[in-house]
Amino acid sequence: MKNILIVGDIIAVALITVIGFVTHGEGGLEYLPRMAAAFFPLVITWLILAPWFDLFSPEITFNVKMLWRPALAVMFA
């Protein structure tokens, strides 16, 4: 379960990064270094903060009342 959540989070951040760049007209391969400069620090920070907020445990993941935890972690990341 934990591995699925980690991979899903990385895919979500990658999609958001690509969508953000494409919507601003920067979707070509020449922008790949800029995408990486935005993607990797965010993913690393997320992977450091998510366990601290206990976001990879099923008790938190499936509890709607705990949705403030990922939002707070994203603000810090």
One Martini backbone bead per residue (centre of mass of N, CA, C, O) as a GRO file, in nm:
protein
   77
    1MET     BB    1   0.058   0.062  -0.022
    2LYS     BB    2   0.291   0.263   0.009
    3ASN     BB    3   0.405   0.237  -0.282
    4ILE     BB    4   0.152   0.338  -0.426
    5LEU     BB    5   0.150   0.622  -0.299
    6ILE     BB    6   0.426   0.714  -0.394
    7VAL     BB    7   0.384   0.678  -0.698
    8GLY     BB    8   0.129   0.854  -0.716
    9ASP     BB    9   0.262   1.117  -0.619
   10ILE     BB   10   0.475   1.139  -0.842
   11ILE     BB   11   0.276   1.141  -1.078
   12ALA     BB   12   0.116   1.390  -0.990
   13VAL     BB   13   0.353   1.591  -0.995
   14ALA     BB   14   0.426   1.546  -1.290
   15LEU     BB   15   0.155   1.631  -1.415
   16ILE     BB   16   0.143   1.915  -1.293
   17THR     BB   17   0.403   2.016  -1.419
   18VAL     BB   18   0.332   1.972  -1.716
   19ILE     BB   19   0.066   2.129  -1.721
   20GLY     BB   20   0.184   2.398  -1.632
   21PHE     BB   21   0.377   2.436  -1.873
   22VAL     BB   22   0.174   2.401  -2.109
   23THR     BB   23  -0.024   2.637  -2.023
   24HIS     BB   24   0.245   2.837  -2.071
   25GLY     BB   25   0.399   2.737  -2.344
   26GLU     BB   26   0.617   2.499  -2.210
   27GLY     BB   27   0.627   2.185  -2.379
   28GLY     BB   28   0.901   2.140  -2.466
   29LEU     BB   29   1.219   2.001  -2.456
   30GLU     BB   30   1.364   2.274  -2.374
   31TYR     BB   31   1.199   2.261  -2.080
   32LEU     BB   32   1.305   2.017  -1.914
   33PRO     BB   33   1.501   2.152  -1.708
   34ARG     BB   34   1.277   2.324  -1.573
   35MET     BB   35   1.099   2.091  -1.488
   36ALA     BB   36   1.315   1.955  -1.310
   37ALA     BB   37   1.356   2.207  -1.122
   38ALA     BB   38   1.058   2.168  -1.010
   39PHE     BB   39   1.020   1.859  -0.949
   40PHE     BB   40   1.251   1.745  -0.762
   41PRO     BB   41   1.222   1.927  -0.508
   42LEU     BB   42   0.924   1.855  -0.457
   43VAL     BB   43   0.954   1.549  -0.425
   44ILE     BB   44   1.161   1.546  -0.200
   45THR     BB   45   0.996   1.711   0.001
   46TRP     BB   46   0.752   1.525   0.006
   47LEU     BB   47   0.911   1.262   0.099
   48ILE     BB   48   0.983   1.398   0.372
   49LEU     BB   49   0.692   1.501   0.479
   50ALA     BB   50   0.480   1.270   0.457
   51PRO     BB   51   0.575   1.092   0.700
   52TRP     BB   52   0.546   1.318   0.914
   53PHE     BB   53   0.220   1.328   0.838
   54ASP     BB   54   0.124   1.029   0.781
   55LEU     BB   55   0.041   0.973   0.451
   56PHE     BB   56   0.107   0.636   0.433
   57SER     BB   57  -0.144   0.569   0.599
   58PRO     BB   58  -0.455   0.425   0.600
   59GLU     BB   59  -0.591   0.599   0.824
   60ILE     BB   60  -0.542   0.869   0.662
   61THR     BB   61  -0.620   0.811   0.363
   62PHE     BB   62  -0.940   0.712   0.443
   63ASN     BB   63  -0.976   0.995   0.595
   64VAL     BB   64  -1.155   1.282   0.550
   65LYS     BB   65  -1.064   1.443   0.817
   66MET     BB   66  -0.741   1.432   0.698
   67LEU     BB   67  -0.710   1.647   0.450
   68TRP     BB   68  -0.519   1.861   0.588
   69ARG     BB   69  -0.242   1.721   0.565
   70PRO     BB   70  -0.173   1.745   0.259
   71ALA     BB   71  -0.214   2.051   0.244
   72LEU     BB   72   0.012   2.123   0.446
   73ALA     BB   73   0.245   1.976   0.299
   74VAL     BB   74   0.227   2.140   0.036
   75MET     BB   75   0.290   2.416   0.158
   76PHE     BB   76   0.579   2.330   0.251
   77ALA     BB   77   0.676   2.218  -0.036
   0.00000   0.00000   0.00000
